[in-house]
Amino acid sequence: MSVKLYMTSVTSSRETKSQQGDIVRILETHGVQYDTVDISVDKSLLGEMREKAGNPTAFPPQLFHGDKYLGGYEQLMEAVEDGKLDQFLEVQN
C-alpha cells in the first residue's frame, strides 16, 4: 500500500494551493512514494474522499495510507515538527 494524496488542480484558494505544495515537497524531500487523486477530474472523487475520511465537509489536501485516513495538512505538519513523519504516514524509509 502507498500513500494517497487527495488534492485538487482547480482551486482559487491560495491556502489550498500552498498546503498541497507543502505536502508534495515534504513527501518528495523525504522520499515517500505517493499517488495523487485529483478530485477536480471527477466529482465522485470528492465524495469518495469525504466518505473515507469520515467527514462530509472534508476538503483537500487529505492523506490516506491505502484506504486508511491519516489526516490533512495540520496533522502532517504536526508529525513533521515532532519528527514522526514516517510513523504518521505508516511507511518505512
NORBEL-V465076 format. One line per field, one symbol per residue. phi: phi as a letter, one per 20 degrees, with the letter a starting at -180 (. if undefined). burial: 1 if it has 24 or more other C-alpha atoms within 12 Angstrom, else 0. A space follows every 10 residues. Layout:
# NORBEL-V465076
phi: ???
burial: ???
This chain:
# NORBEL-V465076
phi: .cfddebcec beefffgfff fffffffffe mefbddceff fbgfffffff fffmcfdgcg ecdcdmdefd qdgfffffff femcfgffel cdd
burial: 0011111100 0000010011 0011011000 0111011110 0000010111 0110000111 1111100011 1110011000 0000100111 000
